[in-house]
């Protein structure tokens, strides 16, 4: 939900589906509601692809292979191969389609909490897998190692306004890590973004707005054993300045994504009032007010089961013209893609 998925005209969106029995890439023509299969590959990572919306080229992982596919000709190319024994992260691309950023981390055999959702989170965090962030110059066909360390690195995002700036996270339970970090490609400088007090503060689901600010879902509590979390959405620039916090009066969404202007967001949980029922089943619109608070309106019911981990999470996003919200739900048994018009009532 943080990767570029739309064509520049907003009429095509990149999807993944396992309708053939294996995960593959598809394009959905939104006006005509036509879906077209793009790949017939092996071990496609369903949550990692991104789209160069100008040149209509999608990038994805097929096992250890970083590949591209042209949405018109269906021609594929191998861009990069990660070393054996490592796992890739999501892909992030600049709006002009020139720079691609990602990371890979050491693969471990997990020995604890098997069968649980996100079962590897604690063990991977404490075992500190070796990780490496890279940026690919697709024009020069040049791959540059940007930053590496013995920490579980994931969720790499390259700035849409400055390809020298890359946002990444230290993965693990949000209250146990310093989640957000910035690396400057040209100098390899690294610094934490939105410093957290361990056990008391958490942040995550970070992404860049169109103007290059970082948005994150943030919360804090009074003690490590308490459950009195106070929830915010935070806007901050990559150097850690000009921070704005917007507080939720009740439970926040699970995931949010801002519109093109950054003055509104959409989330996949909505509790606008204390007595609102079944907010976990609603897509909600969010407005950021000048007094540092948020105002919410239910948009529609997504009715997903939240099962199968990420696959059934709604992960709502705006279309590029901000007129529609697109989200996923398994409300009819299988995960499908849905649209709802953006109406504030």
VOMARTI-741353 format. One line per 4 residues: number of its first residue (from 0); for each residue x, y, z of N, C-alpha, C. Coordinates in steps of 0.02 Angstrom, whole numbers. Example, Ala and Ser with C-alpha at 12.3 -4.5 7.8 and 13.67 -1.06 7.14 Angstrom:
REM VOMARTI-741353
0> 660 -284 390 615 -225 390 660 -165 390  642 -112 354 684 -53 357 645 2 394
This chain:
REM VOMARTI-741353
0> 40 -61 0 0 0 0 42 64 0  108 56 5 151 115 1 189 118 -65  183 68 -107 220 66 -170 180 98 -226  213 129 -275 177 155 -333 146 98 -374
4> 81 102 -387 46 49 -421 6 73 -481  -2 140 -489 -45 167 -541 -6 190 -602  -39 187 -660 -13 220 -719 -18 295 -709  19 334 -750 19 406 -741 -49 437 -753
8> -91 405 -795 -158 432 -807 -210 405 -757  -188 361 -712 -232 335 -661 -281 282 -684  -276 260 -746 -325 213 -773 -305 140 -766  -242 127 -747 -218 59 -739 -186 51 -671
12> -200 -5 -638 -168 -19 -574 -137 -89 -578  -79 -96 -546 -44 -159 -543 -70 -200 -485  -84 -264 -498 -110 -310 -447 -69 -374 -446  -77 -413 -392 -54 -482 -391 -113 -526 -373
16> -113 -587 -399 -167 -634 -386 -140 -705 -391  -170 -750 -352 -152 -821 -355 -206 -862 -390  -244 -831 -434 -300 -864 -467 -278 -923 -510  -215 -925 -531 -190 -981 -571 -162 -1037 -526
20> -162 -1026 -461 -130 -1072 -415 -62 -1048 -391  -34 -999 -426 29 -967 -407 21 -892 -411  57 -855 -368 54 -783 -371 85 -757 -436  48 -713 -471 72 -682 -532 51 -609 -532
24> 81 -570 -578 64 -499 -586 9 -492 -638  -35 -443 -625 -90 -427 -671 -96 -351 -675  -123 -328 -731 -143 -258 -735 -219 -256 -739  -248 -207 -705 -320 -197 -706 -334 -131 -741
28> -370 -135 -797 -393 -75 -831 -456 -52 -796  -451 2 -759 -505 23 -714 -568 44 -752  -564 85 -805 -626 105 -839 -665 47 -868  -629 -2 -896 -662 -59 -929 -668 -120 -885
32> -638 -118 -825 -640 -175 -779 -612 -238 -811  -557 -232 -848 -525 -289 -881 -459 -304 -846  -449 -367 -827 -387 -388 -795 -347 -429 -844  -281 -416 -847 -237 -450 -894 -177 -478 -857
36> -163 -543 -866 -105 -573 -834 -41 -549 -868  9 -530 -827 72 -503 -852 129 -552 -848  129 -596 -799 185 -641 -788 162 -713 -784  207 -758 -799 197 -830 -788 263 -856 -759
40> 276 -835 -697 342 -844 -667 336 -886 -604  392 -900 -573 392 -941 -513 411 -898 -452  384 -917 -395 400 -884 -331 395 -808 -335  340 -784 -364 329 -712 -366 308 -688 -296
44> 342 -638 -271 327 -610 -205 266 -564 -212  209 -581 -182 147 -545 -198 143 -474 -173  181 -456 -120 174 -390 -90 231 -343 -109  276 -364 -152 336 -325 -166 334 -283 -229
48> 293 -297 -281 300 -261 -345 285 -187 -340  311 -150 -390 294 -80 -399 291 -66 -473  262 -8 -490 250 9 -560 281 76 -577  319 77 -631 340 140 -662 282 162 -706
52> 241 208 -680 179 227 -713 188 268 -776  247 297 -786 260 335 -847 277 288 -905  322 242 -893 345 198 -946 308 131 -947  263 122 -899 221 62 -894 264 -1 -892
56> 310 0 -844 352 -58 -831 345 -76 -757  330 -139 -744 324 -162 -675 388 -198 -654  404 -192 -590 463 -225 -562 440 -272 -506  471 -331 -503 447 -381 -456 503 -431 -441
60> 492 -470 -388 539 -523 -370 511 -590 -393  553 -628 -427 539 -698 -443 594 -739 -409  579 -764 -349 632 -795 -310 685 -744 -292  748 -758 -311 803 -711 -298 813 -662 -356
64> 773 -668 -408 782 -626 -467 739 -564 -464  770 -505 -470 733 -443 -480 720 -436 -555  657 -432 -574 639 -433 -644 594 -373 -661  590 -359 -725 543 -308 -750 499 -341 -803
68> 439 -314 -811 394 -335 -864 361 -274 -894  363 -270 -960 330 -215 -996 256 -231 -1000  214 -184 -978 142 -197 -975 109 -202 -1043  142 -177 -1095 113 -181 -1162 140 -241 -1201
72> 205 -251 -1201 235 -305 -1241 242 -370 -1201  238 -366 -1134 248 -422 -1088 319 -448 -1090  365 -410 -1118 435 -429 -1119 464 -423 -1048  502 -473 -1027 532 -473 -960 608 -469 -965
76> 638 -441 -912 711 -436 -908 732 -448 -836  791 -475 -828 821 -483 -761 864 -422 -746  851 -390 -690 887 -330 -670 944 -345 -622  931 -391 -576 979 -404 -522 963 -471 -491
80> 1013 -503 -461 1004 -567 -425 1032 -559 -355  991 -571 -304 1016 -565 -236 1055 -628 -218  1102 -624 -171 1143 -682 -153 1100 -738 -121  1125 -799 -126 1092 -855 -93 1092 -845 -18
84> 1037 -866 13 1032 -860 86 1002 -795 110  976 -754 64 947 -690 82 876 -684 53  835 -643 85 766 -631 63 758 -558 44  720 -544 -10 711 -475 -32 653 -440 3
88> 654 -374 1 600 -333 29 558 -303 -28  511 -261 -9 469 -227 -58 513 -181 -101  487 -164 -159 522 -121 -207 493 -51 -206  535 -2 -217 513 68 -219 547 103 -277
92> 508 143 -315 534 174 -375 518 249 -375  561 289 -405 549 361 -410 497 374 -464  462 431 -460 409 446 -509 432 447 -581  495 465 -593 519 467 -663 543 398 -688
96> 540 348 -645 558 280 -665 632 266 -670  674 311 -644 746 300 -652 778 260 -596  757 273 -534 791 241 -477 744 192 -442  772 134 -426 736 82 -391 774 66 -327
100> 739 61 -271 772 47 -207 740 -14 -174  781 -50 -137 757 -109 -101 811 -132 -53  796 -184 -15 846 -214 30 839 -289 26  889 -324 52 882 -395 65 913 -410 133
104> 888 -464 165 912 -481 232 923 -556 237  964 -575 284 984 -644 294 924 -688 312  919 -745 280 864 -791 294 883 -839 350  838 -844 400 849 -890 456 794 -943 457
108> 811 -1001 485 760 -1050 502 731 -1030 570  666 -1015 571 634 -991 631 617 -1049 677  631 -1042 741 623 -1097 789 568 -1084 841  536 -1026 838 489 -1008 891 423 -981 863
112> 370 -987 904 305 -958 890 278 -978 821  293 -1037 798 272 -1058 732 196 -1064 729  168 -1046 672 96 -1050 662 60 -985 678  93 -938 710 62 -874 725 72 -824 668
116> 26 -777 662 36 -722 614 97 -682 637  140 -664 590 202 -628 604 245 -666 655  246 -733 648 280 -774 698 355 -763 701  385 -739 646 458 -731 646 481 -664 674
120> 435 -620 691 452 -551 706 502 -545 763  488 -575 821 533 -568 878 599 -602 867  597 -664 840 660 -701 831 706 -667 780  678 -645 725 719 -610 675 749 -546 704
124> 709 -509 742 733 -447 771 793 -460 818  786 -510 862 839 -523 910 900 -557 880  891 -593 825 948 -627 793 987 -581 747  959 -522 733 993 -470 695 1022 -495 629
128> 980 -511 581 1006 -534 516 1045 -480 480  1097 -500 446 1135 -452 404 1090 -428 348  1089 -363 338 1044 -333 288 1083 -282 247  1059 -272 185 1091 -224 140 1038 -187 100
132> 1045 -120 97 1001 -78 56 1039 -61 -8  1003 -65 -65 1033 -48 -129 989 0 -167  1021 40 -210 984 83 -257 1009 66 -328  961 55 -372 977 39 -442 964 101 -485
136> 1014 122 -523 1004 172 -574 986 135 -638  922 134 -655 899 94 -712 923 122 -778  939 187 -780 964 217 -842 1037 196 -854  1077 200 -802 1148 182 -807 1160 107 -797
140> 1108 71 -776 1115 0 -759 1169 -10 -705  1164 31 -653 1213 32 -599 1179 17 -533  1207 -31 -495 1181 -49 -430 1229 -25 -376  1204 15 -329 1247 45 -278 1226 20 -209
144> 1271 -13 -171 1256 -28 -101 1254 38 -61  1201 48 -25 1190 112 9 1204 107 84  1180 54 115 1189 47 187 1179 -27 206  1219 -51 253 1212 -119 277 1229 -123 351
148> 1197 -171 386 1210 -180 457 1180 -246 479  1197 -266 540 1166 -325 570 1104 -304 607  1051 -293 570 985 -275 595 935 -295 541  875 -311 562 824 -333 514 795 -272 479
152> 819 -258 419 798 -200 380 743 -221 331  692 -179 326 637 -192 279 604 -126 260  551 -131 220 507 -76 203 546 -15 179  583 -24 125 624 29 95 580 73 51
156> 585 138 60 549 187 18 597 240 -6  600 253 -71 642 306 -97 600 370 -105  629 427 -88 592 490 -90 568 505 -161  506 529 -167 480 547 -234 507 613 -259
160> 540 652 -217 566 718 -238 642 722 -236  675 674 -203 748 675 -198 774 603 -196  799 577 -253 821 507 -255 883 493 -213  911 545 -182 968 537 -137 946 516 -67
164> 881 519 -54 853 505 12 813 440 10  831 394 54 795 331 60 773 321 132  710 304 141 681 288 206 679 212 214  699 188 273 694 116 286 676 105 358
168> 661 43 375 641 29 444 683 -28 473  692 -26 539 714 -84 577 651 -122 596  645 -182 570 584 -221 577 582 -254 646  521 -268 668 509 -299 733 449 -266 765
172> 426 -289 823 372 -255 858 389 -181 867  342 -139 850 357 -67 844 382 -36 909  360 -61 966 381 -31 1030 449 -57 1054  479 -103 1016 543 -131 1035 601 -109 990
176> 586 -70 939 637 -48 892 635 28 883  690 56 861 689 123 831 671 111 759  608 123 742 579 99 680 608 134 618  603 200 615 617 235 552 688 264 549
180> 718 256 490 785 281 477 788 311 407  835 358 399 848 388 333 921 375 316  935 360 252 1003 355 227 1009 401 166  1064 439 164 1079 481 107 1128 443 61
184> 1106 430 0 1144 386 -45 1213 413 -59  1219 477 -73 1282 507 -96 1337 506 -43  1317 507 21 1367 510 75 1365 449 121  1312 408 115 1301 350 158 1287 370 231
188> 1269 433 242 1249 454 309 1182 422 328  1176 403 391 1115 372 416 1095 406 481  1030 418 488 1005 447 551 935 421 566  918 416 631 850 395 649 800 451 637
192> 741 433 618 687 481 607 632 468 658  610 521 691 560 516 745 585 469 800  632 494 839 663 454 892 610 429 940  614 365 957 565 333 1001 596 315 1068
196> 555 315 1120 573 288 1185 552 215 1186  600 171 1190 585 100 1187 536 80 1242  491 36 1224 437 10 1267 378 58 1274  390 123 1263 337 173 1275 308 202 1211
200> 346 201 1157 323 232 1095 330 182 1038  286 187 990 291 145 931 272 185 869  301 165 813 287 198 749 294 147 694  258 159 638 263 113 583 217 131 525
204> 214 86 476 176 96 414 195 162 381  260 176 381 285 240 356 284 242 280  276 303 254 278 313 181 291 387 167  310 401 104 320 470 82 256 499 52
208> 243 562 67 191 599 31 220 622 -36  177 648 -79 200 672 -144 251 728 -139  248 767 -85 296 823 -78 357 805 -36  367 740 -22 428 718 10 429 716 85
212> 371 727 117 367 718 189 355 644 205  374 625 265 362 557 289 301 557 334  257 509 323 198 499 366 206 432 401  189 431 466 191 368 503 134 366 553
216> 113 307 569 64 297 623 104 288 688  87 329 737 127 335 798 81 329 859  107 300 913 69 298 976 118 297 1035  92 316 1093 133 315 1154 90 295 1213
220> 122 271 1266 87 252 1327 128 273 1388  98 267 1446 129 294 1507 181 248 1538  176 182 1527 224 136 1557 228 73 1514  282 34 1520 288 -26 1479 234 -78 1490
224> 202 -77 1547 150 -128 1562 79 -103 1551  72 -39 1534 4 -11 1526 -21 -21 1455  -86 -13 1447 -117 -17 1381 -153 48 1364  -131 103 1393 -164 168 1383 -133 205 1324
228> -133 172 1267 -103 201 1207 -142 262 1183  -106 314 1163 -134 372 1130 -108 372 1059  -153 382 1010 -136 369 940 -133 434 899  -85 436 854 -75 495 811 -56 472 740
232> -67 517 692 -31 515 628 21 571 631  82 556 610 137 603 613 162 619 543  172 683 530 204 708 469 271 739 489  325 721 454 391 747 471 434 747 409
236> 479 797 403 523 796 344 582 750 356  618 729 304 669 678 311 728 696 357  739 760 370 793 778 416 769 781 488  705 767 499 679 764 567 650 829 593
240> 634 875 547 608 940 567 535 949 544  504 1003 568 436 1022 548 388 964 560  389 936 620 345 880 636 276 905 656  225 872 629 155 886 647 122 821 669
244> 87 823 725 53 764 751 -22 777 753  -61 728 733 -134 733 732 -162 674 773  -199 692 825 -220 641 874 -289 612 857  -294 547 867 -359 512 861 -393 511 929
248> -457 526 932 -491 523 996 -506 452 1019  -510 406 970 -525 336 986 -475 292 949  -494 231 933 -448 187 898 -432 213 828  -370 207 806 -351 230 739 -362 176 688
252> -353 191 624 -353 139 572 -293 91 582  -297 33 550 -241 -12 549 -188 13 501  -210 35 441 -165 64 391 -196 129 365  -155 177 347 -179 238 315 -139 253 253
256> -167 294 210 -131 321 152 -160 389 137  -118 439 126 -141 506 113 -159 515 39  -198 568 26 -214 586 -43 -156 625 -74  -165 649 -135 -110 682 -171 -89 747 -138
260> -135 782 -104 -119 845 -71 -92 835 0  -104 777 29 -82 765 97 -126 794 151  -186 819 132 -231 848 182 -287 801 203  -289 743 173 -340 693 189 -308 624 184
264> -334 577 222 -309 508 219 -368 461 218  -353 398 202 -403 346 205 -374 290 248  -417 258 288 -395 205 332 -442 146 330  -418 88 355 -459 28 352 -488 8 419
268> -496 57 463 -536 50 524 -561 120 540  -622 126 565 -650 193 575 -694 194 637  -673 234 687 -712 246 748 -719 321 757  -768 352 722 -776 425 726 -805 449 792
272> -842 406 827 -872 424 891 -862 366 940  -872 380 1004 -861 330 1056 -910 272 1050  -970 285 1024 -1021 233 1022 -1029 202 952  -982 217 906 -987 188 839 -972 113 843
276> -1014 74 810 -1009 1 814 -973 -28 754  -937 -81 766 -905 -121 713 -859 -79 669  -821 -34 699 -776 8 661 -721 -30 625  -706 -91 649 -655 -132 616 -676 -152 546
280> -740 -147 529 -765 -169 464 -774 -112 415  -751 -51 433 -764 8 391 -700 37 362  -706 59 300 -658 106 271 -679 176 293  -631 215 316 -647 282 340 -604 335 307
284> -634 394 297 -597 452 273 -574 493 333  -516 524 327 -484 560 382 -465 629 359  -484 680 398 -462 748 385 -416 770 443  -363 807 425 -316 832 475 -333 905 490
288> -348 920 552 -371 986 573 -314 1028 600  -323 1093 599 -270 1139 620 -255 1134 694  -301 1109 734 -290 1104 806 -254 1039 826  -228 1002 776 -191 941 791 -234 881 804
292> -296 883 783 -341 827 791 -361 800 722  -392 741 722 -417 713 660 -493 709 664  -524 714 607 -596 705 600 -606 647 552  -652 601 569 -662 541 528 -734 535 506
296> -743 504 447 -809 488 421 -807 417 391  -855 375 409 -859 309 376 -874 318 302  -837 283 260 -848 286 188 -890 227 164  -870 167 183 -907 106 163 -883 49 208
300> -918 -6 205 -898 -66 242 -851 -107 197  -794 -127 224 -752 -174 186 -767 -246 205  -786 -258 268 -808 -324 291 -757 -379 279  -694 -363 278 -644 -415 270 -637 -454 335
304> -609 -514 331 -602 -556 390 -536 -543 426  -491 -506 394 -423 -494 420 -383 -559 427  -402 -611 391 -366 -675 395 -310 -676 344  -271 -730 345 -215 -741 298 -166 -682 299
308> -157 -654 358 -109 -600 366 -121 -544 316  -70 -526 277 -75 -467 234 -124 -474 177  -137 -535 154 -176 -544 92 -245 -512 97  -278 -517 154 -346 -491 160 -350 -423 193
312> -293 -394 210 -295 -326 238 -319 -277 184  -364 -232 201 -391 -186 149 -339 -140 118  -291 -115 158 -238 -72 131 -266 -20 81  -313 22 102 -345 68 55 -297 122 30
316> -307 142 -33 -268 195 -64 -314 238 -106  -294 300 -119 -330 344 -164 -307 332 -236  -353 341 -283 -332 346 -353 -295 412 -361  -254 419 -414 -214 481 -421 -255 545 -424
320> -318 542 -447 -359 602 -449 -398 613 -384  -387 570 -334 -418 576 -268 -494 567 -269  -522 542 -323 -594 535 -328 -620 467 -303  -575 418 -299 -595 351 -279 -546 323 -228
324> -572 276 -188 -530 236 -144 -532 164 -169  -475 133 -172 -470 63 -193 -444 23 -133  -474 -35 -121 -453 -76 -64 -465 -150 -79  -437 -192 -37 -445 -265 -44 -490 -290 12
328> -526 -344 -2 -568 -376 49 -584 -447 27  -592 -491 76 -615 -559 62 -687 -568 85  -725 -515 81 -795 -515 104 -838 -566 68  -819 -587 8 -857 -637 -30 -822 -704 -30
332> -774 -714 14 -739 -777 18 -667 -774 -5  -656 -746 -65 -589 -736 -92 -572 -662 -90  -509 -647 -89 -488 -577 -90 -501 -547 -159  -535 -491 -161 -547 -455 -222 -532 -381 -212
336> -531 -344 -267 -517 -272 -265 -583 -234 -273  -593 -184 -231 -655 -145 -231 -640 -71 -238  -689 -33 -262 -684 39 -269 -743 72 -234  -731 131 -206 -784 171 -176 -770 244 -191
340> -821 283 -211 -810 354 -225 -795 392 -161  -751 441 -165 -732 481 -107 -787 533 -95  -827 522 -44 -882 567 -27 -879 580 48  -870 643 67 -868 661 138 -938 682 159
344> -969 643 201 -1037 658 224 -1040 656 300
